[in-house]
Amino acid sequence: MIPTIGQTVAKIRSIAAGPGEDEILPYDLRRDSRDARFFYRDLARITGRVIDRGSMLHDEIKSYKRSLPRGTRHVDAELILDFLMVGVCRRRYLGSALASARGILLVMRMVNALRSLLYVPGMGWVRALLGRVKGTLLLIVYRPSLDNAPVDCPIWPMILYRWIASVGDFHEEAKRLYPLFRHLAQADEETLATFTSHIDRYIGIFEGLCEASLGKYLRSLGPYLEEVWPRRKGRVGYLLCGKTKLEYYLNIVGAEIIGSLTLDEFNSAKECAIYLPKCMSSPEMWCHKRWTTYGNLCMRCGIDCPACVISENVKDSGGGAYIVSHRTLTHTVWERKKGRTRGIINVSCVPNLLTGALKGRRLGIPVQSAILDYCGCQHWCARTAVTNVYLKKIREILSRRGRISGGRKTVDTRKRRDS
C-alpha cells in the first residue's frame, strides 16, 4: 500500500524530532537534560589518569619496543592503548575465538572482503545480501556466553588475532595490533603468563577509573543489551551493537589518546574537513548534498538540519563538511588526493569512534574525534532519528587552529608567541 502525503510528512517529522522517550539508547551524553560539556570535561580528566596508571606496564612496553623495527617511533601512551585493546579483546572475545572453526572464519573473511569491494553505485542489493550472510555467520563465531577468557592458554595471541581479523568489525584494530600479537606469540610461556596477569590487572584499574567518571553516561546500556540487542540477531551489526561498557570506555578514551598524539599536526594543517555520519543529515528526500571524490559535500540546504549547522560553522576551515555512510569514511581518498597536510574531524557514535581514529593514524592523517550525543541510525533504534553533536566541541577543536572561535576568525597564538 502506497503511503499518503500526510503519512510521509508525519514520518519525516518523527525522524527529525529525535528518538522517542520510550526508546532505549545505548548511551546519551546529555545527562540530566544538560548538554555534553560535562562529558568532555570528565573525559579530559580520566584520559590523563589512565595514561599515568599505565606506568605499571613499564617492563612490557620496554620489551615490546625492542621487538619493533629500528627507526619505529612510538610514545608510551600509544603503546598503552595497544595493550588496552589487546586486553579488552582477550577478555571479551577469546572464548568465542577458541570455539570458532578455522573454516568458518575463512568463509567470513571472504564475505567481508567481497563486501568491501562493492562500495559502488548499484551494488547495494548485493551488499545487503552479503550482510545477511555475515549476520548468520556471526551467530556461529560470536558467542557472548563464552566471554570469560581462560587463563592458561599459551597460544591465545594468534587464535585471537585470527578471529578479530576475520569477523570484519575490527579491521583497523587487526592491522594496528598485528605486531603486538606477533610479539606475544613469540614469547615464552612464562613471559606470556606475566603479561596476561599484568594486563588483566590494568584492565581492571582502567574499568574502575572509567566507571567512576563516565559510567553515568552509559546507564541505559545495560537495559539496551537485555531488551533491544537480542532483536539484532542475524543482522550485520549484531557484534557492533553488542559491545559492553568496557568496550565503550576503550573507544572513548582510545580516540582521545590518538587525538592528543596528532593534535600538533592537526593544528598546523593547511585545511581541515569534517566527516559527519549520514544520521546527522535530514531525510534523504530533503537533503541536497553533492557527491565529490571526498564524500557527499553538505550544501547547507536546511537550517533545521544538524549537518547544515555544523557545515556553516566550519565553512572557513577550507575543507568543508562531508556526509558519509556508516563506517565508510573516505580517509584513503582524502590522503591520496590532498596529501597529509590536511586534518580531519571525525564525528561518530561511540562504538565506531576508535576505528576511525586508528584509520587516520595508519594513513598519517591527523584526526580529531567528536562523539554523537546519542545513536539514531537503524543499527541501534527501531525508529531512526536525526542525531546531533555538541557544537561547542567542534568550535573548540577549530579554534585551536586559529580558524574560528565563537563564529569569528582569530589570530594564531603560536605565531604571536614566536613574534
Steps between C-alpha positions, in 0.01 A plus 500: 500500500640841396518744795313829471672838502384557856646170619830578328521846657416357843775240468756764398403721793537206741850431365607862533356523852757258641457174688182449697487512877433125512795420270788326677834636376843350573630831631409867531750777570221743593467383858227657715376719208836677474728525200818296452746753642526308827574177313801651323619648828487158666665337197797738509555421867476124472728467195798645685442268796478195273834583338662566836389164638643339186846538656437163667561346154848648473678166458252378238532825303879483510499139379257579218707798383803274459303277263394785272704579186778753538392854429144434621396771741209458737425696815406304811139625493450342158642166612286510814199532270619194306521300822154621598353384169663158528388459860139599428482276192644211700249542778200532267572279200759234582229254599328547164833476317587167661159358409503617136601265219769628265290410195211723614741787569649460151155520341418805710821674397413440133149641550637813668760549227233473233274748681783753521547482122135577429485859625393609151166636371249236403647223715315577820271198464802268476652658811169455680492134403858447616410685818235237573763231444738675738226537762433126483869416532530731801251280684750214459832671578383749765378346824447762774465231765867405445647844571694376805854446370688193626814584694724210399498516119856541364390542138228759548671794318482359145161334560355831612668689216357259242153556643503882509654513152221281360177633649527834316408732788862551612670569168713792618564346840636183337741699282614708793549209744667248269858586617395468865324167444808370317722617786282316753486186284880483499531544877559202727223373725631667814529841332155464347348401834659804667369729228152351528496550876621862480266598219200345677580702810537819293170435322334475842650836603400655167142379534475631855630846407266531204198371691548767765512788249325382183261232623220752553480555125447128430224422748265386225751260342406213730125517420586541131708182494226309684194618308601640159823326401352145483273624221810575289588133460578408142578859399831634376534729804434230760857507636523879482179554694598247766804683633522528876588791728867404499514531121318833511761628744778373275357681195448826685839514675688347206377764254592771750854360532549490122360851471752629753786337307400665170394835645809696387475362146131582485553855624766564235297348214423736210140384476264285698189310402230365727340162434141469622303174514196467279273495805580869565343619173136556416299218341623405153220673310585832666880478486671668203853380568734495199722204420877564485807276504537570873142420598158662473555871556238669717333783304343663809150466360299500824551703816328234714751233398787432746738431210415840354575674832838326526582577136421868553741513794789333316462676165812711571719197573574435131393135491122501530257260666441160341213259567614139482328168541545273799869409549600603145713803576701591192826556685689309231370723222569812705857392568569407138349814346586766756812374669573481869491873567122490552324411822171324564239534773326165529149508648374155590306301755704338778532142363644630170717772653829318548488336155492840329783634716718195432437528127616860496805407707592220258472731197697778667202737512456709817153415632306664780188322626162625611225272631134501404281596793300179444447226242220528249560285192330171413781298662388614844141619498170356389404851389785690337562860604722790402796514738707795617840589642614755757571803279734670746730197483538552124563871552757423769692267267501758221583793726834340584589534133415869496207435268192593699413581856137573571444561130791748455845457360783528747873551485719193538646522852809299401603769252445764767739327737761457227490870421 
